[in-house]
Amino acid sequence: MSNGKMRIGVEGARELEIEVDDLDAAVAALEKGLSDGSMVWLTDSKGDRHGIVAGRLAFVEVEETSDRSIGFGL
C-alpha cells in the first residue's frame, strides 16, 4: 500500500486533486469504474469521500509519495 496524490480531470468541470492513503486501491477503483461505467467513490486521506462518474473522466494523473523522511527526526 502506498500513499500518493491523484489529479483527476472531469469533462465539463475543473480538476480534482485527492491525497489518498492507498493509491493502488484508488487506481483499481477507477479502472473498475471505467470498465463497467459506474460511479466511483474515493476516500481521501482526511476521510472525505468524492464521487466521480467514471464515464466523464478526461484524465487521471498519479503521483506516488515516498514513505521515507528526510531531515532530522526523533
C-alpha positions as YAML, in Angstrom:
chain: A
units: angstrom
residues:
- id: 1
  name: MET
  ca: [0.00, 0.00, 0.00]
- id: 2
  name: SER
  ca: [1.43, 3.37, -0.97]
- id: 3
  name: ASN
  ca: [0.40, 6.93, -0.25]
- id: 4
  name: GLY
  ca: [0.02, 9.38, -3.08]
- id: 5
  name: LYS
  ca: [-1.90, 12.08, -4.86]
- id: 6
  name: MET
  ca: [-4.30, 11.76, -7.76]
- id: 7
  name: ARG
  ca: [-5.24, 14.59, -10.09]
- id: 8
  name: ILE
  ca: [-8.45, 13.77, -11.91]
- id: 9
  name: GLY
  ca: [-9.85, 15.73, -14.82]
- id: 10
  name: VAL
  ca: [-13.60, 15.52, -15.43]
- id: 11
  name: GLU
  ca: [-15.33, 16.61, -18.63]
- id: 12
  name: GLY
  ca: [-17.07, 19.95, -18.28]
- id: 13
  name: ALA
  ca: [-15.56, 20.69, -14.86]
- id: 14
  name: ARG
  ca: [-12.28, 21.51, -13.26]
- id: 15
  name: GLU
  ca: [-9.71, 19.12, -11.89]
- id: 16
  name: LEU
  ca: [-9.98, 17.31, -8.59]
- id: 17
  name: GLU
  ca: [-6.80, 16.65, -6.59]
- id: 18
  name: ILE
  ca: [-7.09, 13.96, -3.94]
- id: 19
  name: GLU
  ca: [-4.43, 12.75, -1.49]
- id: 20
  name: VAL
  ca: [-5.07, 9.07, -0.74]
- id: 21
  name: ASP
  ca: [-3.61, 6.59, 1.74]
- id: 22
  name: ASP
  ca: [-3.94, 3.57, -0.58]
- id: 23
  name: LEU
  ca: [-3.00, 4.66, -4.09]
- id: 24
  name: ASP
  ca: [-3.26, 1.14, -5.54]
- id: 25
  name: ALA
  ca: [-6.84, 0.72, -4.29]
- id: 26
  name: ALA
  ca: [-7.83, 4.13, -5.68]
- id: 27
  name: VAL
  ca: [-6.41, 3.32, -9.11]
- id: 28
  name: ALA
  ca: [-8.13, -0.09, -9.06]
- id: 29
  name: ALA
  ca: [-11.47, 1.56, -8.20]
- id: 30
  name: LEU
  ca: [-11.10, 3.96, -11.14]
- id: 31
  name: GLU
  ca: [-10.18, 1.12, -13.50]
- id: 32
  name: LYS
  ca: [-13.22, -0.90, -12.36]
- id: 33
  name: GLY
  ca: [-15.48, 2.13, -12.76]
- id: 34
  name: LEU
  ca: [-14.21, 2.74, -16.27]
- id: 35
  name: SER
  ca: [-14.78, -0.88, -17.28]
- id: 36
  name: ASP
  ca: [-18.39, -1.04, -16.05]
- id: 37
  name: GLY
  ca: [-19.36, 2.67, -16.38]
- id: 38
  name: SER
  ca: [-20.31, 3.08, -12.74]
- id: 39
  name: MET
  ca: [-19.93, 5.82, -10.15]
- id: 40
  name: VAL
  ca: [-16.54, 5.70, -8.41]
- id: 41
  name: TRP
  ca: [-16.21, 6.70, -4.76]
- id: 42
  name: LEU
  ca: [-12.75, 7.59, -3.47]
- id: 43
  name: THR
  ca: [-11.88, 8.41, 0.14]
- id: 44
  name: ASP
  ca: [-9.06, 10.89, 0.66]
- id: 45
  name: SER
  ca: [-6.50, 10.83, 3.47]
- id: 46
  name: LYS
  ca: [-8.74, 13.10, 5.60]
- id: 47
  name: GLY
  ca: [-11.69, 10.72, 5.34]
- id: 48
  name: ASP
  ca: [-13.71, 12.84, 2.88]
- id: 49
  name: ARG
  ca: [-15.48, 10.90, 0.11]
- id: 50
  name: HIS
  ca: [-15.52, 12.04, -3.51]
- id: 51
  name: GLY
  ca: [-17.91, 10.63, -6.12]
- id: 52
  name: ILE
  ca: [-16.90, 10.62, -9.77]
- id: 53
  name: VAL
  ca: [-18.94, 9.43, -12.75]
- id: 54
  name: ALA
  ca: [-16.44, 7.17, -14.50]
- id: 55
  name: GLY
  ca: [-17.82, 7.92, -17.95]
- id: 56
  name: ARG
  ca: [-16.97, 11.63, -17.51]
- id: 57
  name: LEU
  ca: [-13.26, 11.12, -16.73]
- id: 58
  name: ALA
  ca: [-10.96, 13.10, -19.01]
- id: 59
  name: PHE
  ca: [-7.63, 12.08, -17.43]
- id: 60
  name: VAL
  ca: [-6.02, 10.72, -14.26]
- id: 61
  name: GLU
  ca: [-2.54, 11.68, -13.09]
- id: 62
  name: VAL
  ca: [-0.98, 9.59, -10.29]
- id: 63
  name: GLU
  ca: [1.91, 10.69, -8.09]
- id: 64
  name: GLU
  ca: [3.27, 8.21, -5.56]
- id: 65
  name: THR
  ca: [4.65, 9.72, -2.36]
- id: 66
  name: SER
  ca: [7.68, 8.26, -0.67]
- id: 67
  name: ASP
  ca: [7.35, 6.98, 2.90]
- id: 68
  name: ARG
  ca: [10.94, 7.97, 3.55]
- id: 69
  name: SER
  ca: [11.51, 11.12, 5.51]
- id: 70
  name: ILE
  ca: [14.50, 13.40, 5.07]
- id: 71
  name: GLY
  ca: [15.96, 15.55, 7.79]
- id: 72
  name: PHE
  ca: [16.43, 15.31, 11.48]
- id: 73
  name: GLY
  ca: [13.76, 13.23, 13.18]
- id: 74
  name: LEU
  ca: [13.47, 11.65, 16.56]
...
